[in-house]
């Protein structure tokens, strides 16, 4: 009973999916390839849209014989239809064969509207298909740095086949190999003598074990501005040692002058005289 319900559910889904496929199908069939193969491909497409897998299989048998002669778009269309027919019929080996062929030609193949079991089969095919995708790369590097300071660069690179090497390429062609302890995070630095005004241009190249290359950034280079740190403000005048020394000397000189004046250095009378320390003071009534 449960199996019948599953088959019924899949059948209903196929009907709905086929209706959508008919609505989205191009008005004209692909035209690049031998006439007989192209006619068979169109028949396979129409039969599959009408949920007639037997008719689709008959047409696909003709297409497969000429698959290598078809244009890339037509070949992918034929493989997709063949994979869907095989998946709907529960023929896992045939489906895997077609899915692996699709992934070899189009590594980013991502169908829309497929049910979960079909997507699981696609993921299983990715595990055995040759790796044609470049690594995924994320780079951490400063936007600006002082001159003559070693510049640290960190790269996170992930790929299912593993990373073969990660290099930092500088203007002029100099290369720095980044090292990793876990095969994912790679670290290195640009020597301080290479960090010069006005900028350091940085390019990262990551190669996986299948030879696929990822480049960061994809176009041009990342320029790290090299700027001198701002100068420290001059210290305040009152913080200079000689400022307070000069003040002390001036105060002492003034005190000596005042003492001489009060001590009656001239011939006239002084109304007030006395001592402050050695300075005598007296007050006289007139």
Secondary structure as the mmCIF struct_conf table of DSSP 4:
data_model
#
loop_
_struct_conf.conf_type_id
_struct_conf.id
_struct_conf.beg_label_comp_id
_struct_conf.beg_label_asym_id
_struct_conf.beg_label_seq_id
_struct_conf.end_label_comp_id
_struct_conf.end_label_asym_id
_struct_conf.end_label_seq_id
HELX_RH_AL_P HELX_RH_AL_P1 UNK A 2 UNK A 24
BEND BEND1 UNK A 25 UNK A 25
BEND BEND2 UNK A 27 UNK A 28
BEND BEND3 UNK A 32 UNK A 33
HELX_RH_AL_P HELX_RH_AL_P2 UNK A 35 UNK A 49
TURN_TY1_P TURN_TY1_P1 UNK A 50 UNK A 51
HELX_RH_AL_P HELX_RH_AL_P3 UNK A 53 UNK A 65
TURN_TY1_P TURN_TY1_P2 UNK A 66 UNK A 66
HELX_RH_3T_P HELX_RH_3T_P1 UNK A 67 UNK A 69
BEND BEND4 UNK A 70 UNK A 70
HELX_RH_AL_P HELX_RH_AL_P4 UNK A 72 UNK A 88
TURN_TY1_P TURN_TY1_P3 UNK A 89 UNK A 90
HELX_RH_AL_P HELX_RH_AL_P5 UNK A 92 UNK A 105
TURN_TY1_P TURN_TY1_P4 UNK A 107 UNK A 108
BEND BEND5 UNK A 112 UNK A 113
HELX_RH_AL_P HELX_RH_AL_P6 UNK A 116 UNK A 128
BEND BEND6 UNK A 129 UNK A 129
BEND BEND7 UNK A 133 UNK A 133
HELX_LH_PP_P HELX_LH_PP_P1 UNK A 134 UNK A 135
STRN STRN1 UNK A 136 UNK A 141
BEND BEND8 UNK A 143 UNK A 143
STRN STRN2 UNK A 144 UNK A 145
TURN_TY1_P TURN_TY1_P5 UNK A 147 UNK A 148
STRN STRN3 UNK A 151 UNK A 158
TURN_TY1_P TURN_TY1_P6 UNK A 160 UNK A 161
STRN STRN4 UNK A 163 UNK A 170
TURN_TY1_P TURN_TY1_P7 UNK A 171 UNK A 172
BEND BEND9 UNK A 173 UNK A 173
STRN STRN5 UNK A 175 UNK A 177
STRN STRN6 UNK A 179 UNK A 180
BEND BEND10 UNK A 181 UNK A 184
STRN STRN7 UNK A 185 UNK A 190
HELX_RH_3T_P HELX_RH_3T_P2 UNK A 192 UNK A 194
BEND BEND11 UNK A 197 UNK A 198
STRN STRN8 UNK A 199 UNK A 208
TURN_TY1_P TURN_TY1_P8 UNK A 209 UNK A 210
BEND BEND12 UNK A 211 UNK A 211
STRN STRN9 UNK A 213 UNK A 216
BEND BEND13 UNK A 217 UNK A 220
STRN STRN10 UNK A 222 UNK A 226
HELX_LH_PP_P HELX_LH_PP_P2 UNK A 228 UNK A 236
HELX_RH_3T_P HELX_RH_3T_P3 UNK A 237 UNK A 239
BEND BEND14 UNK A 240 UNK A 240
HELX_RH_AL_P HELX_RH_AL_P7 UNK A 241 UNK A 262
TURN_TY1_P TURN_TY1_P9 UNK A 263 UNK A 264
BEND BEND15 UNK A 266 UNK A 268
BEND BEND16 UNK A 271 UNK A 271
STRN STRN11 UNK A 272 UNK A 274
BEND BEND17 UNK A 276 UNK A 278
STRN STRN12 UNK A 280 UNK A 280
STRN STRN13 UNK A 281 UNK A 283
#
